[in-house]
Amino acid sequence: MSLDQRLYEEKSENYFGTTRPEIEAVLPEQCGRVLEIGCGAGGVMAWLKQKRTIARCVGIDLMPHAIERARLVFDEAWVANVETSELPNERFDLIIALDVLEHLSDPWRMLERLHALLEPGGSVVVSLPHVGHWSVSWPLLTKGQWNYTPEGLLDRTHLRFFSQRGATELLTSSGLVLEKVELDRLYPSWMSRFSPRIRWYALRAFHTVFPSHLLVYRLLIRAGYAPLRPA
């Protein structure tokens, strides 16, 4: 077992089985043939099949135990490290990579490879954690702390970290055309103690004093096909 696999073996079972319904905000209407990178146990694809008509779906994940379950959902599912293995020799209308690219040593090169698999008119949909969220930036600013954790924004398996601008530049680095960006916000837990009215005033006060990007936890991005730029 590789070092990467040992680190992922430490993660909770929920890590591989989430459904991620928040991506519906950036999904294209037509999906057709779908490739999911980092598909886990197939939770996202099972959910997607309820929302869209899927003609064919292929999944890839590093962990064998996740792929065993994913094969119940996908037409084809592989165990592979996407950075060192061949990708499917076919084209897709939609490619999904949810909280995957930050785990790769060269996500820019991976976007080029995925772009080359897109059908004209197709899209890439990604989710990326936002390093500017207050839960990361505030401890760093006030205490000089940057502490890795088993999961979350400072997941110890993350190799790359992105701001909103950095994330959009990543998605367009191969020539893909930015189509839609949604900001998934996570508010401080103390706000949930207040009534909706008081919470509204608290958020307004927060935005008056602090930059709004401090509340952005995750970036959901869709980028569309364009002819691949020459290397």
C-alpha positions in Angstrom: 0.0 0.0 0.0 1.4 3.4 -1.0 1.8 6.3 1.5 -1.2 8.1 -0.1 -3.4 5.1 0.5 -2.3 4.7 4.1 -3.3 8.3 4.8 -6.7 7.8 3.2 -7.2 4.6 5.1 -7.3 6.8 8.3 -10.4 8.7 7.1 -13.9 8.1 8.2 -16.3 6.1 6.1 -18.4 9.2 5.5 -15.4 10.7 3.7 -16.0 8.3 0.7 -19.8 8.2 0.7 -21.1 11.8 0.7 -23.7 12.9 -1.9 -22.8 16.6 -2.3 -26.2 18.0 -3.3 -24.8 21.6 -3.3 -23.2 21.0 -6.7 -26.7 21.2 -8.3 -26.2 24.9 -8.5 -23.4 24.5 -11.0 -24.5 21.4 -12.9 -25.3 21.6 -16.6 -28.8 20.6 -17.7 -27.5 17.9 -20.0 -25.0 15.4 -18.5 -24.9 12.4 -20.9 -21.6 10.6 -20.5 -20.0 11.4 -17.1 -16.5 10.8 -15.7 -16.0 11.3 -11.9 -12.5 11.6 -10.6 -12.3 10.7 -6.9 -15.6 9.1 -7.0 -15.4 7.4 -3.6 -18.1 4.9 -3.0 -20.4 6.4 -5.6 -22.6 8.6 -3.4 -22.4 11.6 -5.8 -23.2 9.5 -8.9 -26.2 7.8 -7.2 -27.6 11.2 -6.3 -26.8 12.6 -9.8 -28.7 9.8 -11.4 -31.8 11.0 -9.6 -31.4 14.5 -10.9 -30.2 14.1 -14.5 -30.3 11.5 -17.3 -27.0 9.7 -17.4 -26.1 7.7 -20.6 -22.9 6.3 -19.2 -20.8 6.9 -16.1 -17.2 6.0 -15.2 -15.6 6.5 -11.8 -12.0 6.5 -10.6 -10.7 6.5 -7.0 -7.5 5.6 -5.2 -9.1 3.4 -2.6 -10.1 -0.2 -3.5 -12.7 -0.5 -0.7 -14.5 2.6 -2.1 -14.4 1.3 -5.6 -16.0 -2.0 -4.6 -19.1 -0.1 -3.6 -18.9 2.3 -6.5 -19.1 -0.5 -9.0 -22.8 -0.9 -7.9 -23.5 2.6 -9.2 -21.1 3.2 -12.1 -21.0 1.4 -15.5 -17.3 1.2 -15.0 -15.1 2.0 -11.9 -11.4 1.8 -11.6 -8.9 1.8 -8.8 -6.1 4.3 -9.9 -4.0 7.2 -8.9 -5.1 9.7 -11.6 -1.8 11.5 -11.7 0.2 8.4 -12.5 -2.3 6.3 -14.4 -3.9 6.4 -17.8 -7.3 8.0 -18.0 -10.3 6.5 -20.0 -9.8 6.4 -23.7 -13.1 8.0 -24.5 -14.8 11.4 -24.3 -17.3 12.8 -21.8 -20.0 15.4 -21.7 -19.4 16.1 -18.0 -16.3 15.5 -15.8 -16.7 15.9 -12.0 -13.8 16.4 -9.5 -15.2 17.3 -6.1 -12.5 18.2 -3.5 -10.0 16.3 -5.5 -7.6 18.7 -7.3 -6.2 20.0 -4.0 -4.9 16.5 -3.3 -2.8 16.4 -6.4 0.8 17.5 -6.9 0.1 19.1 -10.3 -3.7 19.9 -10.6 -2.9 22.2 -13.6 -1.6 19.3 -15.6 -4.6 17.2 -14.5 -7.0 19.9 -15.9 -5.2 19.7 -19.2 -5.7 15.9 -19.3 -9.4 16.2 -18.3 -9.9 19.0 -20.8 -8.7 16.7 -23.5 -11.4 14.2 -22.6 -14.3 16.6 -23.0 -16.7 16.5 -25.8 -17.3 19.9 -27.5 -20.1 21.5 -25.5 -19.1 19.6 -22.3 -18.2 20.9 -18.9 -15.9 20.3 -16.0 -17.4 20.7 -12.5 -15.1 21.0 -9.5 -15.3 21.8 -5.8 -12.3 23.3 -4.1 -11.8 24.2 -0.4 -11.3 27.9 0.1 -8.2 28.7 2.1 -9.3 32.2 2.9 -12.1 31.0 5.2 -12.0 32.5 8.7 -11.3 29.1 10.4 -8.0 29.0 8.6 -7.0 32.7 8.2 -8.0 33.8 11.7 -5.8 31.4 13.7 -3.0 32.1 11.3 -3.3 35.8 11.7 -3.9 36.0 15.4 -1.8 33.0 16.7 0.5 32.1 13.8 -1.2 28.6 13.7 -1.6 26.4 10.6 -2.5 23.0 12.0 -3.3 20.1 9.8 -6.3 17.9 10.6 -7.6 14.5 9.4 -10.3 16.2 7.3 -11.5 19.7 6.5 -9.8 22.7 5.0 -6.4 21.8 6.4 -6.7 18.1 5.6 -3.3 16.6 5.9 -3.7 15.0 2.4 -4.1 18.4 0.8 -1.1 19.4 -1.3 -2.4 22.6 -2.8 -4.5 25.5 -1.4 -6.6 27.9 -3.3 -8.2 31.4 -3.0 -11.2 32.2 -5.2 -9.0 33.8 -7.8 -6.5 31.0 -7.7 -9.3 28.5 -8.2 -10.7 30.2 -11.2 -7.3 30.6 -12.7 -6.7 26.9 -12.2 -10.0 26.0 -14.0 -9.1 28.2 -17.0 -5.4 27.4 -17.1 -5.9 24.9 -20.0 -8.3 27.1 -21.9 -11.6 26.0 -20.4 -14.1 28.8 -20.3 -15.5 29.8 -16.9 -19.3 29.4 -16.8 -20.4 29.6 -13.3 -19.0 30.1 -9.7 -21.0 29.5 -6.6 -19.7 30.3 -3.1 -20.5 27.8 -0.4 -20.5 29.7 2.9 -19.9 28.3 6.4 -20.8 30.7 9.2 -19.4 30.7 12.7 -21.4 28.2 14.9 -22.4 30.9 17.4 -24.6 32.5 14.7 -26.9 29.5 14.8 -27.9 30.3 18.4 -29.7 33.5 17.3 -33.1 34.0 15.7 -33.1 34.5 11.9 -33.7 38.3 12.4 -30.8 38.7 14.9 -28.6 36.5 12.7 -29.4 38.7 9.7 -28.2 41.8 11.6 -25.1 39.9 12.9 -24.2 39.0 9.3 -24.6 42.5 8.2 -22.3 43.7 11.0 -19.8 41.0 10.1 -19.7 42.1 6.4 -19.3 45.7 7.5 -16.2 45.0 9.5 -14.7 41.9 7.8 -14.1 41.0 4.1 -16.9 38.7 2.8 -14.5 36.1 1.6 -13.8 35.1 5.2 -17.2 33.2 5.2 -16.5 31.3 1.9 -15.7 27.7 2.8 -15.9 26.0 -0.6 -15.8 27.1 -4.2 -18.1 25.3 -6.7 -17.1 26.0 -10.3 -18.2 25.0 -13.8 -16.0 25.5 -16.8 -16.9 24.7 -20.3 -15.2 23.2 -23.3 -12.9 25.2 -25.6 -10.3 23.9 -28.0 -7.3 22.8 -26.0 -4.4 25.3 -26.0 -1.2 24.0 -27.7 1.4 22.8 -25.2 
